[in-house]
Structure formats: C-alpha cells, structure tokens
Amino acid sequence: MEKRENFSSSLGSLLVIAGSAVGLGNIWRFPYMVGTNGGAAFILLYLLFIFLICLPIMISELTIGRRTQSSSYGAFRTLAPGSKLFRHAGIIYTIIPTLILSYYCVIGGITVEFFVRSLGISLPDGPLMSIVWMFIFLSLTGLIVMAGVRKGIERFSKVMMPLLFVIVIFIAIRSMTLPARAGAASTASDGVSFLFRPDFSKVTVHTCLAALGQAFFSLSLGSGSIMTYGSYINPKENLTKTAGQIAFVDLLFAVIAGCAVIPAVFALKDDPAMVLSDNTDSALVFNILPDVFPQMPFGAIIGAFFFFALILAAITSSISQFEVPVAYLVDEHKMSRKVAGVIVFCFALLLGSLCALRGSVLGFLDGLCANWLMPLGGVVAVIVVGWIMKKSDFHEELSSRGNHQVGERFSSVLRFLIRYVAPVGVIAVFVSQLFL
C-alpha cells in the first residue's frame, strides 16, 4: 500500500475541502433551487440546515477521517469493530460518490462544451458528442487525482479556487448592475429582492427536503469525500475551525452564485418568474444564460468567463468524488493510485455514458443521492461519532491532540448536536417526505 499523504498546510486543506463543497452544486444547482422554492425562504431554510445539522455532520466526518487515517470504508471498520451493522457501513460511502461522479461528469462535460461554444467555435450536436465532452471532463479529473494528494489535488485547488472566486464575483457585480431595459417589467434589483426577500407561501415539506438535499450536496456531506479528505488533514489542524470556514465559504459562494444568475434573468427576460419556474435542473444555467449573455455589454467575454468558472467549479468537486473510491481501492485492495484511478475512470465512464444518453437516469441518480443517500450517510456518521466513539476520543480530535484549547462546555454542546439534533432533523425530513 502506498504511503498515506497529508495536506502540506492548513490553507491547502481548507482550499481542497472548500473546493469539494464549492462546485456545480453552488453555480448549477443553487440558483434553480432558489428560483423554484421561494427565493429567500429557501435560503433561510438552507442556512438553518447548514448550522444545526450539516456543520455537526461535517465535523463528525472530518473527525472520523482524521482519527482513523483511512478511507471511508476502513474508517468504520476501525471505529466500530464489534458492530456488524456499522463496521461495514463504509461501503455506502464508496458507492455514493461513485454514483455522483458518474452523473456529475455529464454536467461537467456540458460545461466544457458551453465554454468552447462561448469562444465562437462551431461544434456538432448529438448524444455521442455528449459522451465525448464527458470523457474530456472525466479525463481531466482523473489526471489530477492520479497525480496525488499534494501534487495533484492540493496544487490544483490552491490555484483554481481563488481564481474561481474572482471570476464569479466579477460576474455577480455585472449581473446586479445591469441597466433597466426600456419598457421592461422587472430590473436586476428585482432579482436581488427575489433572492433576499422570503416568500414563505412557497415553503412546503418538499422545500424542506430540497433545502436539506442542497445543503448536503453543496457541502459534499454523506458521500465520503469529506471523511476521506479528513484523513489527509494534519493532526495539529483545528477541525472545528476548518469545518466552520468551509461552511462559511460554501454559503458565501452559493449566495454570490445566486447573485450572478438571478438578477440577470430579471433584468433581461420579459417574464423572469415564469423563466425561473419553468427552467429547473440544468436548464436555467445551460438553456437560459447563453441567451442572456449576448444581451449584456461585453456579453461574449462575460459568457466565456462564466463557463470557464463552471469548469473550475465542476472539477474542484469532481476530484473529491473521484478520490473516495480511489482511496478505497488503494487502502483496501493494495492497488497503486494510478491503477485505482483507471478502474474508477472506466466505471464512471460507463455509467456516465448511460446518464448522457438518458436524461431520466441522470435526474433519478441526482435525486436519489442528494435527497436520500447523502443525508442517510450523514446520519450514519453522526451515530458513529455520537454514540460509538468514546467521548474522550472525540474531545481529543476536537483539541487536535492537545494542540488547541477546546472547552468542555463547547465539546458537550457540539456532541449534543451530533447525537440528537442532526440525526433527528434528517430523519424528521425523511418521515415528512414519506407520509405528508
């Protein structure tokens, strides 16, 4: 088995794990989820779920990873050796990211296609071309992962994450300052109001499930990627601080992405409310925005920058999904990183091709993973940390083996959230979805 690497610095670990969280889930998924679920009301639910449920789950997953220094599969075998149920629970965290990678690379391939088209290059259409674009995107992801934790994943994230933020902030400023059109019924400022003025009449049980699913998807929780990255974090790093920074960066980026998309739709479309309600899933970004950019000053340049940002966002997340099954094969089956990478690549290519040819398969896998499997994986993590891991071991990880001062009261409150609030919150949303 290859020697396990660690991230080279706290900045490196932050940018890598934040990159896993800040991806297409923020730019592709967040704007249409906000647009179809009551605007700011959805954002408030999203905030609530992040801080009461998702942040404790993230700390739990980071704790499991760093405590065991193992892949997500091996971690549960180490922490719960006497439990037949939980010692094999890690297999869930190997299956989920592999499924996500398989349909995520299809969306990533679309970002590559639209970027090339935004440069004015004519391209053929058709289902086979979708597989070609997916192959290109998946190849880029695989090459980064196979280069290693420091030389591949960390090096890419250190350069591309700051660049991604700069590009999306620039587009958001341009979107929010678009001038009003003559005779237009709405303006960019109406789009900003839509984002930040809640409409609670749109809130339903489905909205709650969607907000929870979005929080899990955007933070990469319950998929094994945070757990796996946690195993690469230096024992001296402050886990609680790192988790809080990641959640803040993810939330900030999601709001900025919303500001980049929603105000432009309000400023440049005659019936923005209808556009938002009719264009769910990828349609908002990939069908609407290509028509919006030409109406902007310097629209061609802005459009090219936007789709380049989408590629960066997609890759920062796809490498985290790719890394989980690779780590499993390296740790459990003693494979080299390159051989493991080729195996994961081939499987994702096969299932991804099916998703590219059948949109219904992609939609099914997205809903299954984001709304059900990932929250279920999060519940398993908090049960293991809250009920199986010793309290002293948990406190030891919070204090980074004594390198940071962590009060007993803070540790107890956090453990209460992990043991009771997080699992009960997720289960309550599940039950509501099934019976209401």
C-alpha positions as CSV (number, residue, x, y, z in Angstrom):
1,M,0.0,0.0,0.0
2,E,1.3,3.5,-0.9
3,K,2.2,5.7,2.0
4,R,-0.6,8.0,3.0
5,E,-0.1,11.7,2.3
6,N,-1.2,14.7,4.3
7,F,-2.1,18.1,3.0
8,S,1.0,20.4,3.2
9,S,-0.7,23.2,5.1
10,S,-3.9,24.4,6.7
11,L,-4.5,26.7,3.7
12,G,-4.1,23.7,1.4
13,S,-6.6,21.6,3.4
14,L,-9.1,24.4,3.6
15,L,-8.9,25.1,-0.2
16,V,-9.2,21.5,-1.1
17,I,-12.1,20.7,1.1
18,A,-13.8,24.0,0.3
19,G,-13.3,23.1,-3.4
20,S,-15.2,19.9,-2.8
21,A,-18.0,21.9,-1.3
22,V,-17.9,24.9,-3.7
23,G,-18.7,23.3,-7.0
24,L,-21.5,22.9,-9.5
25,G,-23.8,22.4,-6.5
26,N,-23.4,26.2,-6.0
27,I,-23.4,27.6,-9.5
28,W,-25.5,25.0,-11.4
29,R,-27.8,23.7,-8.7
30,F,-28.3,26.5,-6.1
31,P,-29.8,29.2,-8.4
32,Y,-32.5,27.0,-9.8
33,M,-33.3,25.5,-6.4
34,V,-33.7,29.1,-5.1
35,G,-35.7,30.1,-8.1
36,T,-38.2,27.3,-7.7
37,N,-38.5,27.2,-3.9
38,G,-39.5,30.7,-2.8
39,G,-36.3,32.6,-3.1
40,A,-35.0,33.9,0.2
41,A,-37.3,31.5,2.1
42,F,-35.3,28.6,0.6
43,I,-32.0,30.4,1.6
44,L,-33.2,30.7,5.2
45,L,-34.0,27.0,5.4
46,Y,-30.7,26.3,3.8
47,L,-28.9,28.4,6.4
48,L,-30.8,26.6,9.2
49,F,-29.9,23.2,8.0
50,I,-26.2,24.1,7.5
51,F,-25.6,25.3,11.0
52,L,-27.9,23.0,13.0
53,I,-27.5,19.8,11.0
54,C,-24.8,19.9,8.3
55,L,-22.0,21.6,10.3
56,P,-22.1,19.0,13.1
57,I,-22.2,16.2,10.4
58,M,-19.1,17.8,8.7
59,I,-17.2,17.9,12.0
60,S,-18.2,14.2,12.5
61,E,-17.0,13.2,9.1
62,L,-13.7,15.1,9.5
63,T,-13.2,13.5,12.9
64,I,-13.8,10.0,11.6
65,G,-11.3,10.5,8.7
66,R,-8.5,12.1,10.8
67,R,-9.0,9.7,13.7
68,T,-8.6,6.6,11.6
69,Q,-6.3,7.9,8.9
70,S,-8.1,5.6,6.5
71,S,-10.5,5.5,3.6
72,S,-14.2,5.9,4.4
73,Y,-14.7,2.1,4.2
74,G,-11.8,1.3,6.5
75,A,-12.7,4.1,9.0
76,F,-15.9,2.4,10.1
77,R,-14.2,-1.0,10.5
78,T,-11.7,0.7,12.8
79,L,-14.2,2.7,14.9
80,A,-16.9,0.0,15.2
81,P,-15.1,-3.3,15.1
82,G,-17.7,-5.0,17.3
83,S,-20.8,-3.8,15.3
84,K,-21.8,-6.0,12.3
85,L,-24.0,-3.2,11.2
86,F,-21.6,-0.2,11.3
87,R,-18.3,-1.9,10.6
88,H,-19.4,-2.4,7.0
89,A,-21.3,0.9,6.8
90,G,-18.3,2.5,5.0
91,I,-19.3,0.7,1.8
92,I,-22.1,3.2,1.5
93,Y,-19.5,6.0,1.3
94,T,-17.8,4.2,-1.5
95,I,-20.9,3.6,-3.6
96,I,-22.4,7.2,-3.2
97,P,-19.5,9.2,-4.6
98,T,-19.1,6.7,-7.4
99,L,-22.7,7.3,-8.4
100,I,-22.4,11.0,-8.0
101,L,-19.2,11.1,-10.1
102,S,-20.9,9.2,-12.9
103,Y,-23.7,11.7,-13.5
104,Y,-21.7,14.7,-12.3
105,C,-19.1,14.2,-15.1
106,V,-22.0,14.5,-17.6
107,I,-22.8,18.0,-16.3
108,G,-19.1,18.8,-16.2
109,G,-18.9,17.8,-19.8
110,I,-21.7,20.2,-20.7
111,T,-19.7,23.0,-19.0
112,V,-16.7,22.2,-21.3
113,E,-19.0,22.2,-24.3
114,F,-20.6,25.5,-23.5
115,F,-17.2,27.1,-22.8
116,V,-15.9,26.0,-26.2
117,R,-19.1,27.3,-27.8
118,S,-18.8,30.6,-26.0
119,L,-15.5,31.1,-27.8
120,G,-17.4,31.1,-31.1
121,I,-16.3,27.6,-32.2
122,S,-18.9,25.7,-34.2
123,L,-19.5,22.1,-32.9
124,P,-21.6,19.2,-34.0
125,D,-24.5,18.1,-31.8
126,G,-25.8,14.7,-30.8
127,P,-25.8,12.1,-28.0
128,L,-22.3,10.8,-29.0
129,M,-20.8,14.3,-28.6
130,S,-22.2,14.4,-25.0
131,I,-20.1,11.3,-24.3
132,V,-17.1,13.0,-25.8
133,W,-17.4,16.1,-23.6
134,M,-18.0,13.9,-20.6
135,F,-14.8,11.9,-21.5
136,I,-12.8,15.1,-21.7
137,F,-14.0,16.3,-18.3
138,L,-13.6,12.9,-16.6
139,S,-10.1,12.6,-18.0
140,L,-9.1,16.0,-16.6
141,T,-10.5,14.9,-13.2
142,G,-8.7,11.6,-13.3
143,L,-5.3,13.0,-14.2
144,I,-5.5,15.4,-11.2
145,V,-6.4,12.7,-8.8
146,M,-3.8,10.2,-10.1
147,A,-1.1,12.9,-9.6
148,G,-1.5,12.5,-5.9
149,V,-2.9,14.4,-2.9
150,R,-0.3,17.2,-2.8
151,K,1.0,17.3,-6.3
152,G,-2.4,16.9,-7.9
153,I,-5.5,17.7,-5.7
154,E,-3.9,20.3,-3.4
155,R,-1.8,22.1,-6.1
156,F,-4.9,22.4,-8.4
157,S,-7.1,23.7,-5.6
158,K,-4.6,26.3,-4.4
159,V,-4.5,28.0,-7.8
160,M,-8.0,27.4,-9.1
161,M,-10.1,28.2,-6.0
162,P,-9.0,31.8,-5.7
163,L,-9.4,32.3,-9.5
164,L,-12.9,30.8,-9.4
165,F,-13.9,33.3,-6.6
166,V,-12.6,36.3,-8.6
167,I,-14.4,35.3,-11.8
168,V,-17.8,34.6,-10.1
169,I,-17.7,37.8,-8.0
170,F,-17.0,39.8,-11.2
171,I,-20.0,38.2,-13.0
172,A,-22.2,38.8,-9.9
173,I,-21.3,42.5,-9.9
174,R,-22.0,42.8,-13.6
175,S,-25.3,40.9,-13.2
176,M,-26.6,43.1,-10.3
177,T,-25.7,46.3,-12.1
178,L,-27.3,45.6,-15.4
179,P,-29.3,48.7,-16.6
180,A,-33.0,48.5,-16.9
181,R,-34.4,47.8,-20.4
182,A,-36.9,50.2,-22.0
183,G,-40.4,49.1,-21.1
184,A,-39.1,46.1,-19.0
185,A,-41.4,44.9,-16.3
186,S,-38.5,44.0,-14.0
187,T,-34.9,45.0,-13.3
188,A,-31.8,43.5,-11.8
189,S,-32.7,45.0,-8.4
190,D,-35.9,42.9,-8.5
191,G,-33.8,39.8,-8.9
192,V,-31.8,40.8,-5.8
193,S,-35.0,41.4,-3.9
194,F,-36.2,38.0,-5.0
195,L,-33.1,36.4,-3.6
196,F,-33.2,38.2,-0.2
197,R,-37.0,38.7,0.4
198,P,-38.6,35.5,1.6
199,D,-41.9,34.1,0.2
200,F,-42.9,31.7,2.9
201,S,-46.1,30.7,0.9
202,K,-43.8,28.7,-1.3
203,V,-42.4,26.7,1.6
204,T,-43.6,23.0,1.7
205,V,-42.3,19.7,3.0
206,H,-40.8,19.3,-0.4
207,T,-39.0,22.7,0.0
208,C,-37.5,21.5,3.3
209,L,-36.3,18.3,1.7
210,A,-34.9,20.2,-1.2
211,A,-33.0,22.7,1.1
212,L,-31.6,19.8,3.2
213,G,-30.6,18.0,0.0
214,Q,-28.9,21.1,-1.4
215,A,-27.0,21.7,1.8
216,F,-25.7,18.1,1.8
217,F,-24.9,18.2,-2.0
218,S,-23.1,21.6,-1.9
219,L,-21.1,20.6,1.2
220,S,-20.3,17.1,-0.1
221,L,-21.7,15.5,3.1
222,G,-22.7,11.9,3.4
223,S,-20.7,11.0,0.3
224,G,-17.4,10.0,1.9
225,S,-15.3,12.8,0.3
226,I,-15.1,15.0,3.5
227,M,-14.3,11.9,5.5
228,T,-11.6,10.9,3.0
229,Y,-10.1,14.4,2.9
230,G,-10.2,14.4,6.7
231,S,-7.8,11.5,6.7
232,Y,-5.3,13.7,4.9
233,I,-5.5,16.6,7.5
234,N,-2.5,17.1,9.8
235,P,-3.3,16.0,13.4
236,K,-2.4,19.6,14.6
237,E,-5.0,21.3,12.5
238,N,-8.1,22.7,14.2
239,L,-11.0,20.6,12.9
240,T,-13.8,22.8,14.2
241,K,-12.2,26.0,12.7
242,T,-11.7,24.2,9.4
243,A,-15.3,23.0,9.3
244,G,-16.7,26.4,10.1
245,Q,-14.5,28.1,7.4
246,I,-15.6,25.6,4.8
247,A,-19.3,26.1,5.7
248,F,-18.9,29.9,5.5
249,V,-17.0,29.8,2.2
250,D,-19.6,27.5,0.7
251,L,-22.5,29.6,1.9
252,L,-20.9,32.8,0.7
253,F,-20.1,31.3,-2.7
254,A,-23.7,30.0,-3.1
255,V,-25.1,33.5,-2.4
256,I,-22.6,35.0,-4.9
257,A,-23.6,32.5,-7.5
258,G,-27.2,33.3,-7.0
259,C,-26.4,37.0,-7.5
260,A,-24.6,36.1,-10.7
261,V,-27.6,34.3,-12.2
262,I,-30.9,35.5,-10.8
263,P,-30.6,39.3,-11.3
264,A,-29.5,38.8,-14.9
265,V,-32.7,36.7,-15.6
266,F,-34.8,39.5,-14.1
267,A,-33.1,42.2,-16.0
268,L,-33.0,40.6,-19.4
269,K,-36.1,38.3,-19.6
270,D,-39.7,39.6,-20.1
271,D,-41.2,37.2,-17.6
272,P,-38.5,36.2,-15.1
273,A,-40.8,34.5,-12.7
274,M,-42.0,32.2,-15.4
275,V,-38.5,31.6,-16.6
276,L,-37.4,30.5,-13.1
277,S,-40.4,28.3,-12.5
278,D,-40.2,26.6,-15.9
279,N,-36.4,26.1,-16.1
280,T,-35.5,23.6,-13.4
281,D,-32.4,21.5,-13.2
282,S,-29.6,22.4,-15.7
283,A,-32.0,24.3,-18.0
284,L,-31.6,27.6,-16.1
285,V,-27.8,27.7,-16.5
286,F,-27.4,26.0,-19.8
287,N,-30.5,27.0,-21.7
288,I,-31.2,30.5,-20.4
289,L,-27.9,32.1,-19.6
290,P,-26.5,31.6,-23.2
291,D,-29.4,33.7,-24.3
292,V,-28.8,36.2,-21.5
293,F,-25.1,36.9,-22.1
294,P,-25.4,38.3,-25.6
295,Q,-27.8,41.0,-24.2
296,M,-25.1,42.2,-21.8
297,P,-22.4,44.7,-22.7
298,F,-19.3,42.6,-23.4
299,G,-21.6,39.6,-23.1
300,A,-19.4,37.3,-25.2
301,I,-16.4,37.8,-22.9
302,I,-18.6,37.5,-19.7
303,G,-20.2,34.3,-21.0
304,A,-16.8,32.8,-21.7
305,F,-15.6,33.7,-18.2
306,F,-18.8,32.3,-16.7
307,F,-18.5,28.9,-18.4
308,F,-14.8,28.7,-17.6
309,A,-15.7,29.3,-14.0
310,L,-18.2,26.5,-14.3
311,I,-15.5,24.1,-15.4
312,L,-13.3,25.1,-12.5
313,A,-16.2,24.7,-10.0
314,A,-17.1,21.3,-11.5
315,I,-13.5,19.9,-11.3
316,T,-12.9,21.1,-7.7
317,S,-15.9,18.9,-6.7
318,S,-15.5,16.0,-9.1
319,I,-11.9,15.3,-7.9
320,S,-13.3,14.9,-4.3
321,Q,-15.9,12.3,-5.6
322,F,-13.2,10.6,-7.7
323,E,-10.8,10.4,-4.7
324,V,-13.1,8.4,-2.5
325,P,-13.3,5.1,-4.5
326,V,-9.6,5.6,-5.4
327,A,-8.7,5.8,-1.7
328,Y,-10.8,2.7,-1.0
329,L,-9.0,0.7,-3.7
330,V,-5.6,1.9,-2.5
331,D,-6.2,1.2,1.2
332,E,-8.3,-2.0,1.0
333,H,-7.0,-3.7,-2.1
334,K,-3.4,-2.5,-2.1
335,M,-3.6,-1.0,-5.6
336,S,-1.4,1.7,-6.8
337,R,-3.1,5.1,-7.2
338,K,-2.8,5.0,-11.0
339,V,-4.4,1.6,-11.3
340,A,-7.2,2.5,-8.9
341,G,-7.7,5.7,-10.9
342,V,-8.1,3.8,-14.2
343,I,-10.6,1.4,-12.7
344,V,-12.8,4.3,-11.2
345,F,-12.4,6.2,-14.5
346,C,-13.7,3.2,-16.6
347,F,-16.7,2.6,-14.3
348,A,-17.7,6.3,-14.2
349,L,-17.4,6.5,-18.0
350,L,-19.7,3.5,-18.5
351,L,-22.4,4.7,-16.1
352,G,-21.9,8.3,-17.1
353,S,-22.5,7.4,-20.8
354,L,-25.9,5.9,-19.8
355,C,-26.7,9.2,-18.0
356,A,-25.6,11.2,-21.0
357,L,-27.9,9.2,-23.3
358,R,-30.8,9.0,-20.9
359,G,-31.5,12.3,-19.0
360,S,-34.1,10.4,-16.9
361,V,-31.3,8.3,-15.4
362,L,-29.3,11.4,-14.5
363,G,-32.3,13.0,-12.8
364,F,-33.0,9.8,-10.9
365,L,-29.4,9.5,-9.6
366,D,-29.3,13.2,-8.7
367,G,-32.5,13.0,-6.6
368,L,-31.5,9.6,-5.1
369,C,-28.1,10.8,-4.0
370,A,-28.8,14.4,-2.9
371,N,-32.2,13.8,-1.2
372,W,-31.8,10.4,0.2
373,L,-28.4,8.6,0.2
374,M,-26.2,11.5,1.2
375,P,-28.5,12.5,4.2
376,L,-28.6,8.8,5.1
377,G,-24.8,8.7,5.0
378,G,-24.7,11.8,7.2
379,V,-26.9,10.1,9.8
380,V,-24.6,7.1,9.9
381,A,-21.6,9.3,10.5
382,V,-23.1,11.2,13.5
383,I,-24.4,8.0,15.0
384,V,-20.9,6.5,15.0
385,V,-19.3,9.7,16.4
386,G,-22.1,10.5,18.9
387,W,-22.9,7.0,20.1
388,I,-20.0,4.7,19.3
389,M,-16.8,6.8,19.5
390,K,-15.7,7.5,23.1
391,K,-16.3,11.0,24.4
392,S,-12.6,11.3,25.3
393,D,-11.6,10.4,21.7
394,F,-14.0,12.9,20.3
395,H,-12.7,15.7,22.5
396,E,-9.1,14.7,21.7
397,E,-9.8,15.2,18.0
398,L,-11.5,18.5,18.6
399,S,-8.5,19.7,20.5
400,S,-6.2,18.3,17.8
401,R,-4.4,16.0,20.2
402,G,-4.0,18.8,22.7
403,N,-2.7,21.4,20.2
404,H,-5.7,23.6,20.6
405,Q,-7.8,24.7,23.6
406,V,-11.4,23.4,23.4
407,G,-13.7,24.0,26.4
408,E,-15.6,21.1,27.8
409,R,-18.9,23.0,27.5
410,F,-18.3,23.6,23.8
411,S,-17.4,20.0,23.3
412,S,-20.6,18.9,25.1
413,V,-22.9,21.2,23.2
414,L,-21.4,20.1,19.9
415,R,-21.7,16.4,20.9
416,F,-25.4,17.1,21.8
417,L,-26.0,18.4,18.3
418,I,-24.2,15.4,16.8
419,R,-26.0,12.9,18.9
420,Y,-29.6,14.3,18.8
421,V,-30.2,17.4,16.7
422,A,-28.5,16.3,13.5
423,P,-29.9,12.8,13.2
424,V,-33.4,13.7,14.4
425,G,-33.5,16.7,11.9
426,V,-32.6,14.5,9.0
427,I,-35.0,11.7,10.0
428,A,-37.8,14.2,10.5
429,V,-37.5,15.5,7.0
430,F,-37.4,11.9,5.7
431,V,-40.6,10.9,7.5
432,S,-42.4,14.1,6.4
433,Q,-41.5,13.4,2.8
434,L,-42.8,9.8,3.1
435,F,-46.1,10.5,4.9
436,L,-47.1,14.1,4.1
